[in-house]
Amino acid sequence: MFTKFFHELKAAGVPVTLREYLTLMEAMDADLASRKVEDFYYLSRASLVKDERNLDKFDRVFGHVFQGLESVAEGVTAEIPEEWLKLLTQKYLTEEEKKQIESLGGWDKLMETLKQRLEEQKKRHEGGSKWIGTGGTSPFGSGGYNPEGVRIGNEGQRQGRAVKVWEKRDYKNLDDQVELGTRNIKVALRRLRRFTRQGAPEEFDLDGTIDATARAGYLDIKMRPERRNMIKVLIFFDAGGSMDPYVRICEELFSAARTEFKHLEYFYFHNCLYDYVWKDNRRRWTEKTPTWEVLHKYPHDYKVIFVGDASMSPYEITVPGGSVEYFNEEAGAVWMQRLLGIYESVVWLNPTPKKHWEYSGSIQMIRELVANRMYPLTLSGIDEAMAELRR
């Protein structure tokens, strides 16, 4: 079972090594997991996972390999057959049979009944209509059917009728292909760094002090300016409309960027860049900033990041008056080309899943305008975008 666990981690892309696996086996021989699955989970995770971006992959493999395994009693040394851990039954119902199954009567009743089942149930059940189990028509479990239930476990065909999902998945959002929180975005943004020492000498210079003291024959304390990331960033956020579902991830990106970059300027736009942008969405009609002013104020060494789904009518990009909000005298593509003519380092972060890009004409048009420097708004996408900006 442990060998299978090791090979499935490798197959899932978790970079585990034989040395780490042997370390885990040594820890198991020393009984550090106390024969408890939860303790073994934390022990194996600490031994085999070196990068937090792989925690989600580890959780998925662990849940698959050890699904259904509980604490092992003292003195029991035989391996549990894998067949005992698999779903043994899958119940398929006709539409008429499904209609005959009645829900328990709402959320409160469902939670009350679940609490009662947890107190009463002593063993695993399959194919029934009452207890927590697999298959069957019970409202609690997995792999069966009920019009209103709580999924407990992750095996079998899902019916999409659960009103709550109950399964333990630590760090389930730490995969580098999903949208994550501020802390993890900061890690990705840190690829865009260029440290220099400028300003007043405020930091103690240990090496300089040692060298000066050795040369002078007496203590000669030296100070130096603090190292700072001198990269300058200009961010344009698409606001409103189809971007509303992505407000949270944009807030996280904005928060992370303000922490990581000392020299950061930002503006809002809608769908495509036109003749003006703004700083405050509440005053967008009264406090506009001409785009020409932005292009003249911030020099060419700024790194430019657009954040938007690029989902719009193609006319908003290609023709004057194409904006959905007002009659723009020049097409959005014209303004994009002006910006690209000034700034060499420009990327576009798109929160729309990459697999959908090819079905949108406007996304393809924007992507061509930015010379294919469009990246998904995920950890790996941000990582690739920062690498592009460093060139």
Buried (B, 14 or more C-beta within 10 A) or exposed (E): EBEEBBBBBBEBEBEBEEEBBEBBBEBBEEEBBEBEBEBBBEBBBEBBBEEBBBBBBBBBBBBBBBBBEEEBEEEEEEEBEEEEBEBBEBBEBEEEEBEEBEBBEEEEEBBEBBEEBEEEBEEBBBBBEBBBBBBBBBBBBBBBBBBBBBBBBBBBBEBEBBBEEBEEBEBEEBBBBBBBBBEBBBBBBEBBBEEEEEEEEEEEBEEBBEEBBEEEEEEBEBEBBEEBBBBBBBBBBBBBBBBEEBEEBBEBBBBBBEBBBEBBBBBBBBBBBBBBBBEEEEEBEEEBBEBEEBBEEBEEEBBBBBBBBBBBBBBBBBBEEBBEEEEBEBBBBBBBEBBBEBBEBBBBBBBBEBEEBEEBEBBBBBBEBBEEBBBBBBBBBBBBBBEBBEE
